[in-house]
Amino acid sequence: MHALIVAAGYGSRLREVSPSKPLTLVHGVALIERVLRAARVGGVTDVTVVTGHEAERLERHLALAAATLDLPVRCVRTPDWSLSNGHSVLTGAEAIGARRHLLMMADHLVDPALIARVAAAPEAALTLGVDRRLDNPLVDMDDVTRVRAEGDRIVAIGKHLPDYNCFDTGVFAVDARFHDALRASITAGGPGSISAGVEALAQTGSARVIDIADAWWLDVDDARALAQAEAALAGRGAHQHAA
């Protein structure tokens, strides 16, 4: 299973801690490296990382991490990393072609079991791992992407969705149909975000969900979330979380 990891953005909410979000240390290890470790344990066999901000530093680190983990990692730079994350996805799509793959975020720590669960989902244009624990204390309600699903179909998605029943964990299984939907959304004047591409597929009934059950995940987007990640990884059972 191939994974495309988006790591191009500016990371403004973590700038007070680190000039590069993917290279921010979490319990002594760079955030992006923890993502790679979890991907490898979760069954990923090779990776494409889309870089942008602080690209040279990040690419040097990834070369070392790839050798250490014995995981093939290829880097591609997005032309304008100030654009929404969907543009980074399409940069990666040009490099990896039409094959089905995982889409992951460089700032989401996840249990490898979550990755394996999404990878094993029945083939669809897009399948998103969702957390139905609406009381999950690790979720930042001001920033999380909310999802409304009916059965296994996504019917709505967005950060400010008022009617929702699960959360977007940032781990997807997608194929070229998602890329096509994203391109069409951008051409039509959409915001160019991953969520906009998901929404376009949802309108045709082609976007699915899979429940992650009790798998651990955390979006490390600001200093508070970083402290939560440090605490989780320092505590008992830390080897189970983004090991």
Order of alpha helices (4+ residues) and beta strands (2+ residues): beta-beta-beta-alpha-beta-alpha-beta-alpha-beta-beta-alpha-beta-beta-beta-beta-alpha-alpha-beta-beta-alpha
